[in-house]
Amino acid sequence: MGECNPWSAPGQLDPTCPDHMTTTATLMGCCTPSNQCGVMSGQGLGCVERSQLAMYAGGPLDSFACGTMMPGGGDEDAGTP
């Protein structure tokens, strides 16, 4: 069994971390305190690291450090096929 994500996980919106589109919403890219890209959950979970994103939201996604994947920001991530 996997671990549960905490409520209101800390993190800041970050243009170098890609947004992620689900079937119902766009989750904004954010940076966790451990300098890993995540997405800002609309369900009260805060900044969820990409590899911890639930399957129903299209996860898990590839993990990478903030500022390394998208230096220009603004592009959306289609998710892991």
TAJO-V699824 format. One record per residue. N is the residue number from 1. RES is the residue in one small letter. PHI is phi in whole degrees, 0 to 359 (none if undefined). Layout:
# TAJO-V699824
<<N,RES,PHI> <N,RES,PHI>>
This chain:
# TAJO-V699824
<<1,m,none> <2,g,278> <3,e,275> <4,c,280> <5,n,279> <6,p,287> <7,w,286> <8,s,53> <9,a,301> <10,p,293> <11,g,161> <12,q,238> <13,l,304> <14,d,217> <15,p,292> <16,t,273> <17,c,254> <18,p,289> <19,d,288> <20,h,229> <21,m,269> <22,t,259> <23,t,288> <24,t,239> <25,a,200> <26,t,253> <27,l,265> <28,m,287> <29,g,291> <30,c,216> <31,c,241> <32,t,281> <33,p,300> <34,s,270> <35,n,65> <36,q,249> <37,c,293> <38,g,216> <39,v,230> <40,m,279> <41,s,287> <42,g,271> <43,q,252> <44,g,87> <45,l,273> <46,g,79> <47,c,273> <48,v,263> <49,e,303> <50,r,307> <51,s,286> <52,q,259> <53,l,294> <54,a,294> <55,m,299> <56,y,294> <57,a,260> <58,g,94> <59,g,266> <60,p,287> <61,l,253> <62,d,299> <63,s,260> <64,f,200> <65,a,285> <66,c,299> <67,g,83> <68,t,254> <69,m,266> <70,m,228> <71,p,301> <72,g,273> <73,g,67> <74,g,89> <75,d,277> <76,e,266> <77,d,264> <78,a,282> <79,g,92> <80,t,272> <81,p,296>>
